[in-house]
């Protein structure tokens, strides 16, 4: 047993370089990174101060994080007499959502998943991809307008997620990045541990890539005041660990990935019968990247990968898929009818010789 622990320690040190997220093709993340560069420069010049507080923080110079405890308290007490008309409308809209997605026998974790899926998959279904760029309408950073208009910047996602969690009696905080460009959430579940969840970053994929992360995983893409916000060390409710499969070895990865895509899965993870050690580092990195590149070369989906640690100190390979949402869903008969009609007309004309 001592020998096995020693090998794991060596592997942990050697495979640390594998804990890197694969190429990210989500437009919201690209825009967020552009803002990070701007604010990083401002911070370097001494123009950005990171307040050690949760609320009343200005993000991206435009969006203030505001408390909504008056609404969640009113929901839980049943007394709405102290709410403004706007807050009453917010409460009614939020209650309507919870009545649809929450069942009485759900655990807190299941309730969190339901809220996450609503915000990342259902909320923006009629709006398409959203961005953090200010479009002149500041009414999408508070839960009232997020729920009413079905659009949101990152602050809107974070404050609305927190509102739902607090209405359900689940501890939740809004976290801001150190450079004040981004917000997400910390949620505390029944194991007594905190977890990072970023609905905004998953808003175009709903693939759980940024759902219930511990600090080590979140630090790959996020940065925050770790002296102020509580540490997130939970693993029990990390979604990727809960769906983890065991493969024989790294050469089983391509078939496993293809079978997962065939089943239309959006997030999969695996460990290996023989844990990845020092001798496997280059093979593991090459395999993960080669599979991702091959998938993206088809132009049919975006693929991302990352490595996370489980409770045994083993590295877990995670893949996240975003299928081509722009593909028009038509049956083959209708497609052929449209194609035949187009070809029958275009064939009558010498298209390239037309004036």
C-alpha positions in Angstrom: 0.0 0.0 0.0 2.9 2.4 0.8 4.3 1.8 -2.6 1.0 2.6 -4.3 0.7 5.9 -2.4 4.2 6.8 -3.4 3.4 6.2 -7.1 0.3 8.3 -6.8 2.3 11.2 -5.3 4.8 11.0 -8.1 1.9 10.9 -10.6 0.3 13.9 -9.0 3.4 15.9 -9.4 4.2 14.7 -12.9 0.7 14.9 -14.3 0.0 18.4 -13.0 0.6 19.7 -16.4 -2.3 17.7 -17.7 -4.8 19.6 -15.6 -5.4 22.0 -18.4 -8.7 22.7 -20.1 -8.8 21.8 -23.8 -9.5 24.4 -26.5 -12.6 26.4 -25.6 -14.8 27.4 -28.5 -17.7 29.1 -26.7 -18.1 32.7 -27.8 -19.1 33.9 -24.4 -15.9 32.7 -22.9 -13.9 34.4 -25.7 -15.6 37.7 -25.0 -15.0 37.2 -21.3 -11.3 36.6 -21.8 -11.1 39.8 -23.9 -12.6 41.7 -20.9 -10.1 40.0 -18.6 -7.2 41.3 -20.6 -8.6 44.8 -20.4 -9.2 44.7 -16.7 -5.9 43.0 -16.0 -4.2 45.9 -17.5 -6.3 48.3 -15.5 -5.5 46.4 -12.3 -1.8 46.5 -13.2 -2.1 50.3 -13.5 -3.9 50.4 -10.1 -7.3 51.2 -11.5 -9.2 48.1 -10.3 -9.9 47.4 -6.6 -11.2 44.0 -5.5 -13.6 44.6 -2.6 -13.9 41.9 0.1 -17.7 41.7 -0.1 -20.4 39.8 -1.9 -23.0 42.4 -2.8 -22.7 46.0 -4.1 -19.8 45.2 -6.3 -19.6 46.7 -9.8 -18.7 44.2 -12.5 -17.4 45.2 -15.9 -18.0 48.8 -15.0 -21.7 48.4 -15.6 -23.4 45.7 -13.6 -23.9 45.8 -9.8 -24.4 42.7 -7.7 -27.5 43.3 -5.6 -29.0 41.4 -2.8 -32.4 39.7 -3.3 -32.8 38.3 0.2 -36.0 40.3 0.7 -37.6 38.3 -2.1 -36.3 34.9 -1.0 -37.3 35.6 2.6 -40.8 36.6 1.5 -41.1 33.4 -0.4 -40.1 31.3 2.5 -42.3 33.1 5.0 -45.3 33.7 2.8 -45.4 37.4 3.8 -45.1 39.6 0.7 -46.4 42.8 2.4 -43.0 44.5 2.5 -42.1 43.8 -1.1 -42.2 46.5 -3.8 -44.4 45.9 -6.8 -41.3 45.1 -8.8 -40.1 42.6 -6.2 -43.5 41.0 -6.1 -43.4 40.5 -9.9 -39.9 38.9 -9.5 -41.2 36.6 -6.9 -44.2 35.6 -9.0 -42.0 34.8 -12.0 -39.4 32.9 -9.9 -42.1 30.9 -8.1 -43.7 29.9 -11.4 -40.3 28.5 -12.6 -39.8 26.6 -9.3 -43.3 25.2 -9.5 -42.4 23.7 -12.9 -38.9 22.4 -12.3 -38.9 21.4 -8.6 -40.5 18.2 -7.1 -41.1 17.6 -3.4 -39.0 14.5 -3.2 -35.9 16.1 -4.7 -32.6 16.4 -2.8 -30.8 19.7 -2.7 -28.4 18.5 -5.3 -31.2 17.5 -7.6 -32.8 20.9 -7.1 -29.5 22.6 -8.0 -29.3 20.5 -11.2 -32.9 21.5 -12.1 -32.1 25.2 -11.6 -28.8 24.9 -13.5 -30.5 23.2 -16.4 -33.2 25.9 -16.5 -30.7 28.7 -16.6 -28.3 27.1 -19.1 -30.7 25.2 -21.4 -34.2 26.5 -21.0 -34.0 30.2 -20.1 -32.2 31.4 -23.2 -33.8 29.0 -25.7 -35.5 31.8 -27.6 -32.7 34.3 -27.5 -29.6 32.4 -28.8 -26.1 33.1 -27.6 -25.8 35.9 -25.1 -22.7 38.0 -24.4 -21.3 40.0 -21.5 -20.9 43.0 -23.8 -23.1 46.0 -22.8 -25.6 46.5 -25.5 -27.1 49.7 -24.0 -29.8 47.8 -22.1 -28.7 47.4 -18.5 -31.9 45.6 -17.6 -30.5 42.1 -17.8 -28.3 41.9 -14.6 -31.1 41.5 -12.1 -33.4 38.5 -11.6 -36.5 40.6 -12.5 -35.4 41.3 -16.0 -33.6 38.0 -16.5 -36.8 36.1 -15.8 -39.0 38.6 -17.7 -36.8 39.1 -20.8 -35.0 35.7 -20.9 -31.6 37.3 -21.4 -28.7 37.9 -19.1 -25.1 39.0 -18.6 -23.0 37.0 -16.1 -24.3 39.0 -13.1 -27.8 38.2 -14.2 -27.1 34.5 -14.2 -25.3 34.6 -10.9 -27.9 36.7 -9.0 -30.8 34.7 -10.4 -29.2 31.4 -9.5 -28.6 32.7 -6.0 -32.2 33.8 -5.7 -33.5 30.4 -6.7 -31.1 28.7 -4.2 -32.0 30.9 -1.4 -35.7 30.5 -2.1 -35.1 26.7 -1.8 -33.2 27.2 1.5 -29.8 26.3 0.0 -26.8 28.4 1.0 -25.4 30.3 -2.0 -23.1 33.2 -2.7 -22.3 35.3 -5.7 -18.5 35.3 -6.4 -16.7 37.9 -8.4 -13.4 37.6 -10.2 -10.5 39.5 -8.8 -10.4 41.8 -11.9 -14.1 42.5 -11.6 -15.0 41.1 -15.1 -17.1 38.1 -14.1 -19.4 36.6 -11.6 -20.5 33.0 -10.7 -21.8 31.2 -7.6 -20.7 29.2 -4.6 -23.3 26.8 -3.4 -23.2 24.7 -0.1 -24.8 21.3 -0.2 -25.8 18.7 2.4 -22.3 17.3 2.7 -21.3 20.6 4.3 -19.0 21.5 1.4 -19.0 24.5 -1.0 -18.9 24.1 -4.8 -18.4 26.6 -7.7 -21.1 26.7 -10.3 -20.9 29.1 -13.3 -24.2 29.1 -15.3 -23.0 31.9 -17.6 -20.0 29.9 -18.8 -22.2 27.0 -19.6 -25.0 29.0 -21.1 -24.4 27.9 -24.7 -23.7 24.3 -23.9 -25.4 23.2 -20.6 -22.7 20.5 -20.5 -21.9 20.7 -16.8 -18.3 21.8 -17.5 -18.6 24.6 -14.9 -21.0 22.8 -12.5 -20.0 22.1 -8.9 -16.3 22.5 -9.3 -13.9 22.4 -6.4 -11.3 25.2 -6.0 -8.6 23.3 -7.9 -10.7 22.8 -10.9 -12.3 26.3 -10.9 -8.8 27.9 -10.7 -8.1 26.6 -14.2 -10.5 29.2 -15.6 -11.4 31.5 -12.7 -9.7 33.7 -10.3 -11.2 35.2 -7.1 -10.4 36.5 -3.6 -9.7 33.2 -1.8 -9.2 35.0 1.5 -12.7 36.3 1.5 -14.8 33.6 -0.2 -15.1 30.2 1.5 -13.0 27.3 0.2 -14.7 24.8 -2.1 -13.3 21.4 -1.4 -16.3 19.2 -2.1 -16.2 16.3 -4.5 -19.3 14.3 -3.7 -21.5 16.4 -5.8 -19.1 17.2 -8.6 -21.2 16.1 -11.6 -18.3 14.7 -13.6 -17.2 12.5 -10.8 -20.7 11.2 -10.4 -20.9 10.0 -14.0 -17.4 8.6 -14.1 -16.7 5.3 -16.0 -13.7 3.1 -15.8 -11.8 2.2 -19.0 -9.1 -0.4 -19.4 -6.4 2.0 -20.6 -5.8 5.2 -22.6 -6.2 3.4 -26.0 -9.8 2.8 -25.1 -10.5 6.5 -25.1 -11.4 7.0 -28.9 -14.1 4.3 -28.9 -15.5 5.4 -25.6 -15.8 9.0 -26.9 -17.5 7.9 -30.1 -20.0 5.7 -28.3 -20.7 8.7 -26.0 -21.3 11.0 -29.0 -23.5 8.3 -30.6 -25.6 8.4 -27.5 -25.8 12.2 -27.7 -24.2 12.7 -24.3 -22.9 16.2 -23.5 -20.5 15.3 -20.7 -18.6 12.2 -19.9 -15.6 11.2 -17.7 -13.5 8.2 -17.1 -10.7 6.8 -15.0 -8.5 3.8 -15.9 -8.0 0.4 -14.3 -4.3 1.3 -13.9 -4.1 4.9 -12.7 -2.1 7.3 -14.9 1.5 7.5 -13.7 4.7 9.4 -14.7 5.4 7.2 -17.7 1.9 7.9 -19.1 2.0 11.7 -19.0 2.9 12.3 -22.7 0.6 9.6 -24.0 -2.3 10.9 -21.9 -1.9 14.4 -23.1 -1.5 13.5 -26.7 -4.5 11.1 -26.7 -6.8 13.7 -25.1 -5.7 16.4 -27.5 -5.7 14.2 -30.6 -9.3 13.0 -29.9 -10.5 16.6 -29.4 -8.8 17.8 -32.6 -10.3 14.9 -34.6 -13.8 15.6 -33.4 -13.6 19.4 -34.1 -12.2 18.7 -37.6 -15.6 17.3 -38.6 -17.2 20.7 -38.1 -20.2 19.0 -36.5 -19.5 19.7 -32.8 -17.2 21.5 -30.4 -15.2 19.3 -28.0 -13.4 20.3 -24.8 -11.5 18.2 -22.3 -9.9 18.6 -18.9 -8.4 16.5 -16.1 -9.7 16.6 -12.6 -8.8 14.7 -9.4 -11.1 12.3 -7.6 -11.0 11.4 -3.9 -8.4 8.7 -4.4 -6.0 11.1 -6.1 -6.5 9.6 -9.5 -6.8 11.8 -12.5 -10.1 11.7 -14.3 -10.4 12.5 -18.0 -13.5 14.6 -18.8 -14.9 15.5 -22.2 -17.6 18.0 -22.9 -19.5 18.2 -26.2 -21.5 20.9 -27.9 -23.4 19.7 -30.9 -24.0 21.9 -33.9 -27.1 23.8 -32.9 -27.3 25.6 -36.2 -28.2 22.4 -38.1 -31.7 22.7 -39.4 -33.9 19.8 -38.2 -35.7 18.5 -41.3 -36.6 15.0 -42.2 -34.9 13.5 -45.2 -38.0 13.6 -47.4 -38.5 17.3 -46.9 -34.8 18.0 -47.4 -34.9 16.2 -50.8 -38.0 18.0 -51.8 -36.4 21.4 -51.1 -33.1 20.4 -52.8 -35.0 19.1 -56.0 -36.9 22.3 -56.2 -33.8 24.5 -55.9 -31.8 22.4 -58.5 -34.7 22.3 -61.0 -34.7 26.1 -61.0 -31.0 26.8 -60.9 -30.2 24.3 -63.6 -32.3 26.4 -66.0 -29.9 29.4 -65.6 -26.3 29.9 -66.3 -25.8 31.5 -62.9 -22.2 32.7 -63.4 -22.9 34.4 -66.7 -25.8 36.5 -65.3 -25.4 40.3 -65.4 
